[in-house]
Amino acid sequence: MGQSGCQQVAQAADESLLRSRIGRIRHTFVVMSGKGGVGKSTVAVNLAISLAMNGYRTGLLDVDLHGPSIPKMLGLGSERLGYVGEDIAPVELFENLKVVSMGFLLKGSEDAVIMRGPMKANIVRQFLENVAWGDLDCLVVDCPPGTGDEPLSVAQMLDTATSSAIVVTTPQQMATIDVEKSITFCRQLSLPISGIIENMSGFVCPHCNTITDIFASGGGQELASRFGISLLGKIPLDPDIVRSADSERPYLQSFSTTETAARFDHITEQLQVMHMQNVQQDQFNEKQENTMRFAVPTNDRVLCAHFGHCAEFAIIDVENNAIVSEEYIVPPPHEPGLLPGWLHERGVNQIIAGGMGQRAQQLFAAKDVKVITGAMGECPREVVENYLKGTLVTGANTCDH
């Protein structure tokens, strides 16, 4: 194979890896603005924290390569990227939030990043392709101002079916004029826009918490109306946001009960409705699939043939296909139709029995409890282990009366 053929194979492999990594991210939010100084990184950081605090597995990717401010804003200025095998390991701020930034690769805050366009595109690709993000519900990408190399690279590499832009502006007309260019950029690249956030929308008085418009107001709403885009919310100019960033404390963690924090949460709720309404249900279903509670009828701690007349039930919990706990409980006095409801109330979703009557099986089926009858064996734990391995031997339903 010639050199060009080898290069094509390598490029195809890289593209396949990129698609595979992006395919594990349910939705990507590209935070951008045509103008600098609008608080875009502040919005990206607090939006990512809000998503993570609401239970979403979140990644925060800083592609502002020349001015990476996110590490300092999160109190991660001294952190450095590590490796998991051949992949880059993101920095974890807390559960559900992973962060990658060029700032983690610099020796000090005074270091300058000097590079041209092609190198920028390669770094953005590495951050998407070679980082061990794992499975994410959402990835928040903080872009530098404008419509240059970094946002262009991000928009071209992402799957537009599972990605959208969040455009940040301030209320003044001079800001919205530049922000219009970001909207045009997204439409030319077929990148959907989830909405506009009007940042620095009024000033929060530190003494009485009254919000006063010190700039012009309504620029974000006017822009949203003119382009037919949703206004996701207005974030006031809050002195606590400035202080938290300067002191390297994430704002939403330190001031979670404020009106400003509530506005970030409201934006998160809207994004959930737009893009992630099925995520938490999918997470619940996934957890249910990986978590099982078995009930095995026993006499003298040995599997018995007659489900309704056992001395004890072995209750065995399984997580990720491994037994994590086992206990024995005495059932209430036997009454027809009692045990299905009694076991279901205790979280049982799997029954393994030697035999069970048809009526009991119907009652369990109505409660979405799976029943295996005709099980052979003695030790309940071994019976469950054999079931998990697919080696459980079953015979006739010895109690099918």
Protein Blocks (a to p, Z undefined) as FASTA:
>chain_A
ZZklmmmmmmmmmmmmmmmmmmmpmbacddddfbehkommmmmmmmmmmmmmnopacddd
dfbfklccklmmnopmmpccddehjbccdddfbghiacddfklmpfbfkbccdddfklmm
mmmmmmmmmpcebjafbdcddddehjdfklmmmmmmpcfklgccdddddfbfklmmmmmm
mmmmmmmnopacfbdcdehiajadfklopacdfbdehklmmmmmmnopacfbdcdddfkl
mmmmmnopafklmmmmbmklmmmmmmmmmmmmmmmmmmmmmmmmmmmmmpccdddddeeh
iacfblmlcfbdcddddeehiafbdcddddddddehklmmmmmmnopabdcdfbdcfklm
mmmmmnopacdehiacjblmlmmmmmmnopaccdddfklZZ
